[in-house]
Amino acid sequence: MTEVLPDEETVPLLGAEVRIADAAGLLAAAVDGPVELMVDGDFPAPVREALCTVRADTADGQPAHRFEAYLRVESTPAGLLALGLAGPVGVLLAERLAARGGDGPAAAVGRMAAEAGRRIWPRPVATLAAPPGDEAGREVLRAAREAGLRPRVDQDNGTVRIHADVPSADVGPAHLTAMLGLLLQAVRELSGDSDEPTVLRGRTYVVGRRPVTTAAGPRSATVTLDQVGGLSDVVAQFREVAVSFRHPAAMARWGARRPQGILMYGPPGTGKTMLARALANEVGADFVEIRTPEILDKYLGGSERNIKRIFREARRYRRPTVMLFDEFDSIISYAGAGGDAASQAVNAVAGIFKQEMNTLFEENPDVIVVATTNFPHRVDASLIRSGRFDLKIAIPAPDENGRAEILTKMVRELIDRHERPGFTMFADDLDPAALAADTAGLTGADLREALRRVQLAKALREAAEGAPPAPIGQDDVREAVAGLRRG
């Protein structure tokens, strides 16, 4: 099953083991949207969180890959981070703070830290090396220089940011590794590890594809368009929507309006909700799911008030946001049918929904409204006309090639998440193409459920026997599929 396994290399950095899955693929994916690199691993105090991303951008008018690393630390007064970073990364930050000028506390601390840094590090920043005796740190910084990284460091309210641009024509895995080295070097400095790299020793960090997340609102942290199998045309359309968000100047020049209402319809289990979450991550948007109980109210006028409140809040979003109305037909169905009180209430909700959609995009063009339904015939055509829902996309059950692609992506995802040195999750005989031929009629949700059953059976067997059983093989999955068909 070599085609299932992603390329992976293990790189020792500053005492830690960094596992990088498909470095070339990560850099290629950055052309289509931001890619979060650091997907697993814990960091020593005072670092609470560390993120590292790469995305396509421009530098000096030329296409470039922009690497950005963020380190959030325990509550720290503004500017004091420069004193906590006692090394080359700290000097970069201190000089950045000092260069801002002014008499504020951050600038004063920056000047003080910069002066301290110059005493400790008398050479120019461009030629900095790690302290004597710290051979590992010196090698990481040398690698960054040789790779052509010219990092800049900022800080804001307990967050350190390291960023560097590399021409897209020149970018390669060495730049990615060098950026990770700079991030880990900053972690060391913040933790006070100024000699040999002991604080990171024994720690493992996993680098692979993971969507960019923010703390500004609820987001899916695990779903990307790269994980969607069997729907290449849909994925291509969603990537175009993401491109329209990342290039507002081109959109404005041509007076183009991006599609901001998307209806997806098809049988259950085909991935409609997952696609909406993946779209949010592709755009770099927050994700807000509107559930039926948040709208429907048994009291007269309650549902109408709820719709107005939801759209009022949407107009106030200050970041790109994907709003998902899942199972849209259960919220607004059979609009216009019947003359009884219940039908009139449904019509009132539908009417307000239309009015709100008519003006939402003009008042907040950073909102995408996505609606999904298993029963498109239950939704009145006037609700989903162009101008409200510009894209109407059928999401069918996958064909054989689609099932093979879905299985391959699912297995790769599980390997990336769970396999560790000494533990093999899947056997070499696993053949997604052969399994696809045996799973006619199954959806992506069915295939995920089959794998879940196998994982559970293996875990329970290990719990009973005290040792891991054989890896998941072809027969294991076939047996789970047969059980799924039996119900």
Secondary structure as UniProt FT lines:
FT   TURN            2..4
FT   STRAND          8..13
FT   TURN            14..15
FT   STRAND          16..21
FT   HELIX           23..29
FT   TURN            30..32
FT   STRAND          35..40
FT   TURN            45..46
FT   STRAND          47..59
FT   TURN            60..61
FT   STRAND          62..73
FT   TURN            78..80
FT   HELIX           81..84
FT   HELIX           88..99
FT   HELIX           105..120
FT   HELIX           125..127
FT   TURN            132..133
FT   HELIX           135..147
FT   STRAND          152..156
FT   TURN            157..158
FT   STRAND          159..167
FT   TURN            168..170
FT   HELIX           173..190
FT   TURN            191..192
FT   TURN            199..202
FT   STRAND          204..210
FT   HELIX           225..227
FT   HELIX           232..246
FT   HELIX           248..253
FT   TURN            254..255
FT   STRAND          261..265
FT   TURN            268..269
FT   HELIX           272..283
FT   STRAND          286..290
FT   HELIX           292..294
FT   TURN            300..301
FT   HELIX           302..315
FT   STRAND          321..325
FT   TURN            326..327
FT   HELIX           328..331
FT   TURN            335..336
FT   HELIX           341..363
FT   TURN            365..366
FT   STRAND          367..373
FT   HELIX           376..378
FT   HELIX           381..384
FT   TURN            386..388
FT   STRAND          391..394
FT   HELIX           400..418
FT   TURN            421..422
FT   TURN            428..429
FT   HELIX           432..437
FT   TURN            440..441
FT   HELIX           444..465
FT   HELIX           474..486
//
